[in-house]
Amino acid sequence: MFESLSDKFRKILKDVRGQGTLTESNVQAVLKEVRLALLEADVNFTIVKDFVSAVKEKAMGKEVLESLSPGQQFTKIVYDELAALLGGRTRGWN
């Protein structure tokens, strides 16, 4: 299941990295694909809705860093939100 979801995310983010700028329309299209991928992986609808809203807010409200392309910035936003959703920081083994 994780492999299938990873493949879908890899394809979605590859498509967004190929675009020169982030616009509301292409962010909407990418988030639609992300939403479908998460729902197909049996992620709870409420969690998907909150995740997509958080990513959209950050992607549309954040100035793109000069050193990163818009696609890289969007990828970072999705990564950060997934990491936060899965528990935030990592912990070492005792």
Secondary structure, DSSP 8 states (H G I E B T S, - for coil): -HHHHHHHHHHHHHHHHTSSS--HHHHHHHHHHHHHHHHHTT--HHHHHHHHHHHHHHHHHS---TTS-HHHHHHHHHHHHHHHHTTSS-----
